[in-house]
Structure formats: structure tokens, C-alpha cells
């Protein structure tokens, strides 16, 4: 039986020093120690419906081609030719016919990364095409979400994500489809955005419309240590929408108590997952520097509901776009404040227990 408890902090729980949000040197360490070693959300499997379909992603200086091959598998190929290192593909998304060809000297690779052709290299003694496939990152798929890990020997996804793998079957997220997507550019450190998401201590002041629908002190958490943090908040109305109501039926097999709850989980290092009775919302964070984060926010719905003539996602999208922008604004104010010489770490409130847990886990990753 899952046990949910209120957030809490230990005595002496303080916020991180300002340098963790402003230092370029620390940001570079984060990229190396966290973002190249953890399983990162990069997209949805529905973005690659057919063999040859691809999109590009960048993680720090690395650029990868996420592509579906002829056998239906999804591969994460480094966008680096094995000949002279040329970046081969520059169009952000599209479809390859049968292969990937470097524009410099026409070395040609299969969608699984195998080197298929290398012009005139048969003249080089000892050259073997089998020795020069494209380098690849590890790939995993969970509930329709695609994750990539750049580590040479990553922790197996099934082990790393064990607390989540079978946790939310009733939402059937793998069957949902993106109905709306908004991209934001926020002038704040990625950790401030994670921390803002993980507490509602600010909600009564920043989100008056949200607290009309969901009591700000109703939060209860079942995951309160480690890389995955969160739980639920009560829902007083039918849905988190501009009116509090919706004609949409619940997704999947959501029923019972879950019809009166919204579940919020932060998933290190770059995913925020919000599960509502009638839709799912996912934020993907792409840190651009110590003081800038690109955020992709997607709303997922049941495709059968989306096919209805009365389907309209605006009630959910407009509500959360308003709420997102309120959060981004206050996060940017926080970024300005922690950059001040006057800033010193302040004490966490009891309602900020997940932030204290986030800090401890983050510091452990940073060594």
C-alpha cells in the first residue's frame, strides 16, 4: 500500500549557496556529472511514427540523432561522422530515406549506425567498414517517453527507474498523444525551476486561480528521497482547467480517488510529470547555461477523445500556460536575487521538504 505524507524538513535545512545557480564552472560540472550520466527525457515515441523518422537533440556540446530504424527500434546516434568528425545532419527533424550521409565526403550510415559505404576507402590497407559505426548513446522507452543516457556504462534503465516503472498504469501514458506544445525560454537556473515545481508554499500568493481548484496545503508525497520526488494534491473540481470543468472523460482507467487528485513528480534531471484525471502534462527542461533554461511543455490526451468533434485542449492549455508564466516570472526573480552579494542561504519551510531532498540528492551527484 502506498503511503503519502506531508513534506517536512530537518532542523537546519537551508537553501543552496548562490554559486550553485550562477557559476559557469559549476554548470559545466553539472553537465559532466549529471546530464551526461543520468537518463534524460528527450522526446516522445510518437515523434517517430515511421522508419527513417528522426529528430535532433543537444545535451551540452553533444548533438544526437534520435531515429527509428527499419526494425522499429529507436537509436540515439552521435551526429559525428567517423571519418573527420563532421556534423552530418543539421535539419532539426525529418525523415531519412534509407541512410544517413555525411555531406563532407559522403560516408554513409544505416539507420542503426552501421557504416554502409565509405568512398574510395577500399584503397586503404586494412580498412574495415565494420570498425567504424556511428557512436551511440543508450536509449530506453517508458510510457511513450524516450530517454537517453550518454554514459559509457549507464545504470540500467530498469534499475534506475524501478520506483516509477509500474507506478502509474491507470493513466496508460504510452497510448496518449500530444495535443498541444508550448516552448518557453526562462532566464533562471534549471534547479530553481525544479524547486519551484516541488512546493506549493508559494501557491496562495502566486497562483490564486490554482488554489481555487486545488487547496495549496493538500499536498502529500510518496516519493521524498532520491531522484524522483512528488505525490498528489487534492482536486476540488472536475479538472485543472480555466473553468474547473471539462467534457473530457478520464484517460486510461483512471477512477476512484484518482479522479479527485493531481499527481506531480519531478524526475531528475530534466522532467516534470503532472498527471490529471483527463490529461497528462510533461515539462522537459534543457539547461542552456547557469541562468537560462529552455522548457518544452506538452499536454497529452487520449487519442479517441482528441478525435471527437467537441475536443478542445484550450481549457487545460490556457490554465497551465498562465500558471507556467507565473512560475517562470517568480523563478526569474529568484535568479536575480541569488546572484546578489547580499544573498545568503535561507531556512526552508516545512512545506519545502522536497526541495531539501532535491538539494541533498543533487549535492551527492555533484560529489
C-alpha positions in Angstrom: 0.0 0.0 0.0 1.4 3.4 -1.0 1.9 5.8 2.0 1.6 9.5 1.5 2.9 12.0 4.0 3.2 15.8 4.3 6.5 17.4 3.3 8.9 18.1 6.1 12.5 19.3 6.7 15.1 18.6 9.2 16.3 21.3 11.6 19.0 23.4 9.9 17.7 22.9 6.4 18.9 25.8 4.3 18.8 26.7 0.6 21.9 26.3 -1.6 24.6 29.0 -1.8 24.2 31.4 -4.7 27.1 30.0 -6.7 25.1 26.8 -7.4 22.7 29.0 -9.5 25.2 31.4 -11.1 28.6 29.8 -11.5 29.5 28.8 -15.0 32.2 26.4 -13.7 29.6 24.6 -11.6 27.2 24.5 -14.5 29.9 22.8 -16.6 30.4 20.3 -13.8 26.6 19.6 -13.8 26.7 18.9 -17.5 29.5 16.4 -17.0 28.4 14.8 -13.7 24.6 14.8 -14.1 23.4 15.4 -17.6 25.9 13.0 -19.3 25.4 10.3 -16.7 21.6 10.3 -15.9 18.7 9.1 -18.0 17.4 12.3 -19.7 14.0 12.7 -21.3 14.4 13.7 -25.0 11.0 13.3 -26.6 8.0 11.0 -27.3 8.0 7.9 -29.4 5.1 9.3 -31.3 7.5 11.8 -32.9 9.0 8.8 -34.8 5.9 7.1 -36.3 7.8 5.6 -39.3 11.2 4.0 -40.0 13.6 6.8 -41.0 11.9 9.5 -38.9 14.3 11.4 -36.7 14.8 14.5 -34.6 18.0 16.1 -33.2 18.7 16.8 -29.5 21.6 18.6 -27.9 23.0 17.8 -24.5 25.7 20.4 -23.7 28.1 20.2 -26.6 26.8 16.8 -27.8 24.3 16.5 -30.6 22.5 13.3 -31.3 20.2 11.9 -34.0 17.2 10.2 -32.4 16.0 7.9 -35.3 13.7 4.9 -35.8 15.4 2.2 -37.8 13.9 -0.3 -40.3 13.3 -2.9 -37.5 11.3 -0.3 -35.5 14.0 0.3 -32.8 14.8 3.8 -31.7 18.5 4.7 -31.8 20.5 7.7 -30.4 23.3 8.2 -32.9 26.0 10.8 -32.2 25.8 13.3 -35.0 29.5 12.9 -35.7 30.9 11.3 -38.9 33.6 8.6 -38.1 35.8 10.0 -40.9 36.6 13.6 -40.0 34.1 14.3 -37.3 31.8 16.4 -39.4 28.3 17.1 -38.1 26.2 15.3 -40.6 22.6 16.4 -40.1 21.5 20.0 -39.3 17.8 19.9 -40.0 16.1 19.6 -36.6 13.6 16.9 -37.6 12.5 15.0 -40.7 12.9 11.6 -42.3 15.8 9.8 -43.9 15.1 7.6 -46.9 17.3 4.7 -46.2 20.6 6.0 -44.8 22.4 9.0 -43.2 25.1 10.5 -45.4 27.9 12.9 -44.3 27.8 16.0 -46.6 31.7 16.3 -46.5 33.0 13.1 -48.0 29.7 11.0 -48.4 30.4 8.4 -45.8 27.0 6.7 -45.5 25.5 5.0 -42.5 22.4 2.8 -41.8 19.7 4.0 -39.5 21.1 1.6 -36.9 24.5 3.4 -37.2 26.4 0.8 -39.3 28.8 2.2 -41.9 27.4 1.2 -45.2 29.7 3.0 -47.6 33.0 4.9 -47.5 34.1 6.4 -50.8 37.4 5.0 -52.1 38.4 3.7 -48.6 38.9 0.2 -50.2 42.2 1.6 -51.3 43.4 1.9 -47.7 45.1 -1.3 -46.5 43.3 -2.8 -43.5 40.2 -0.7 -43.7 37.1 -2.5 -42.5 33.7 -0.8 -42.5 32.7 -2.8 -39.5 35.2 -0.9 -37.4 33.6 2.5 -37.9 29.9 2.5 -37.0 28.5 5.7 -35.6 28.9 6.0 -31.8 25.6 5.6 -30.0 24.1 6.6 -26.6 21.9 4.2 -24.7 18.1 4.5 -25.3 15.1 3.5 -23.2 11.4 4.0 -23.7 8.9 4.3 -20.8 5.2 5.1 -21.1 5.8 6.5 -24.6 8.6 8.8 -23.4 12.1 8.4 -24.9 15.1 8.6 -22.5 18.8 8.8 -23.5 22.0 8.3 -21.3 25.4 9.4 -22.6 27.4 7.4 -20.0 29.7 4.7 -21.4 28.2 2.2 -19.0 25.0 3.7 -17.7 22.9 2.3 -14.8 20.4 0.0 -16.5 17.2 2.0 -17.1 15.1 -0.8 -15.4 17.1 -0.4 -12.3 17.3 3.4 -12.3 13.6 3.9 -12.9 12.4 0.9 -10.8 10.4 3.2 -8.4 8.3 4.5 -11.4 8.1 1.7 -13.9 4.8 0.2 -12.7 3.6 3.1 -10.7 1.1 4.8 -13.0 -0.5 2.1 -15.1 -4.0 3.5 -14.9 -3.1 6.6 -17.0 -1.9 4.4 -19.9 0.5 7.2 -20.9 2.0 5.2 -23.7 -1.3 5.4 -25.5 -1.7 9.1 -25.1 -0.8 11.7 -27.7 0.4 15.3 -27.6 -2.4 17.7 -28.2 -0.5 20.9 -27.6 3.1 22.0 -27.1 4.5 25.4 -25.9 8.2 26.2 -25.7 9.4 28.7 -23.1 12.8 30.4 -22.6 13.3 31.2 -18.9 16.1 33.3 -17.5 16.6 31.1 -14.5 18.7 28.2 -13.4 17.2 24.8 -14.0 17.3 23.9 -10.3 15.2 26.9 -9.4 12.5 25.6 -11.8 12.7 22.1 -10.3 12.4 23.6 -6.8 9.5 25.9 -7.7 7.6 22.9 -9.2 8.1 20.8 -6.0 6.4 23.1 -3.5 3.1 24.9 -3.1 4.2 27.2 -0.3 4.1 29.9 -2.9 0.8 29.0 -4.5 -1.6 31.1 -2.5 0.5 34.2 -3.4 1.4 33.4 -7.0 -1.4 31.2 -8.3 -4.8 32.4 -7.0 -6.6 30.6 -9.8 -4.9 27.3 -9.0 -5.8 27.4 -5.3 -9.4 27.9 -6.2 -9.2 24.4 -7.8 -6.7 22.7 -5.6 -6.1 23.5 -1.9 -2.5 24.6 -1.6 -1.9 22.7 1.7 -3.3 19.4 0.5 0.0 18.1 -0.9 1.0 14.6 0.2 4.1 12.8 -1.0 5.0 9.2 -1.5 8.5 9.7 -3.0 10.5 12.1 -0.8 14.1 10.9 -1.3 16.3 10.3 -4.3 16.0 11.2 -8.0 12.1 11.1 -8.1 10.1 13.3 -5.8 6.4 14.0 -5.5 2.9 12.9 -4.8 -0.6 14.3 -5.1 -2.7 17.4 -4.4 -6.4 17.3 -3.9 -8.7 18.5 -6.8 -11.9 20.2 -5.8 -13.3 20.3 -9.3 -13.5 18.1 -12.4 -10.2 19.2 -13.9 -7.4 21.7 -13.7 -8.9 24.0 -16.4 -9.8 27.6 -16.7 -13.4 26.8 -15.6 -12.6 23.9 -13.3 -14.7 21.7 -15.5 -14.3 19.7 -18.7 -16.3 17.5 -21.1 -13.3 15.1 -21.4 -13.7 11.7 -19.9 -10.8 10.4 -17.7 -7.8 9.0 -19.5 -7.0 5.3 -19.5 -8.6 3.6 -16.5 -8.3 6.5 -14.0 -11.1 6.1 -11.4 -11.9 6.3 -7.7 -9.7 8.6 -5.6 -7.5 9.5 -8.6 -10.5 11.4 -10.1 -10.1 13.9 -7.2 -6.3 14.2 -7.3 -3.5 15.6 -9.5 -0.1 13.9 -9.2 3.1 15.9 -9.6 6.6 14.3 -9.8 10.0 15.7 -10.6 12.2 13.2 -12.4 15.9 14.1 -12.3 17.5 15.6 -14.2 15.1 17.2 -16.7 11.5 16.0 -16.4 8.4 17.3 -14.6 5.4 15.0 -14.9 1.9 16.1 -13.9 -1.0 13.5 -14.1 -4.5 14.8 -14.2 -7.7 12.8 -14.4 -8.3 13.8 -18.0 -4.8 14.6 -19.3 -1.1 14.4 -18.6 1.3 17.4 -18.7 5.1 16.9 -19.1 7.8 19.6 -18.9 11.2 18.8 -20.4 14.0 21.1 -19.2 17.0 21.9 -21.4 19.6 24.0 -19.4 21.3 26.5 -21.7 23.6 28.0 -19.0 23.7 28.8 -15.3 21.0 31.4 -15.8 18.9 30.2 -18.7 16.6 27.2 -19.3 14.6 26.2 -22.3 11.4 24.4 -21.4 9.1 22.3 -23.6 5.6 21.9 -22.1 3.4 19.2 -23.7 -0.2 18.3 -23.0 -1.2 14.7 -23.6 -4.7 13.4 -24.2 -6.5 10.2 -25.2 -6.4 9.9 -29.0 -10.1 8.8 -29.0 -11.0 12.0 -27.1 -8.9 14.1 -29.5 -10.9 12.6 -32.4 -14.2 13.9 -31.0 -15.7 16.9 -32.8 -16.0 18.7 -29.5 -12.4 18.2 -28.4 -10.7 21.4 -27.4 -7.5 21.5 -25.4 -7.6 25.2 -24.7 -9.2 24.9 -21.3 -6.2 22.9 -19.9 -3.5 24.6 -22.0 -4.6 28.2 -21.2 -4.8 27.4 -17.5 -1.3 25.9 -17.3 0.2 28.5 -19.7 -1.0 31.2 -17.3 0.3 29.2 -14.3 3.6 28.4 -16.1 4.3 32.0 -16.8 3.6 32.9 -13.2 6.2 30.3 -12.1 8.7 31.4 -14.7 8.4 35.0 -13.6 9.0 34.3 -9.9 11.8 31.9 -10.9 13.5 34.7 -12.8 13.1 37.0 -9.8 14.8 34.3 -7.7 17.6 34.1 -10.2 18.2 37.8 -9.9 18.2 37.6 -6.1 20.6 34.6 -5.7 23.1 36.5 -7.9 23.3 39.3 -5.4 26.2 39.6 -3.0 23.6 40.2 -0.3 22.1 36.7 -0.8 22.9 34.1 1.9 21.2 30.7 2.2 17.8 31.0 3.9 15.9 28.4 6.0 13.4 26.1 4.3 9.8 25.9 5.5 8.2 22.6 6.3 6.3 22.7 3.1 9.6 22.8 1.2 10.7 19.3 2.3 11.1 18.1 -1.3 13.4 21.0 -2.1 15.6 19.9 0.8 15.6 16.3 -0.5 16.4 17.6 -4.0 19.4 19.6 -2.7 20.8 16.6 -0.9 20.5 14.3 -3.9 21.9 16.9 -6.2 24.9 17.5 -4.0 25.5 13.8 -3.9 25.6 13.7 -7.7 28.0 16.6 -7.7 30.3 14.9 -5.3 
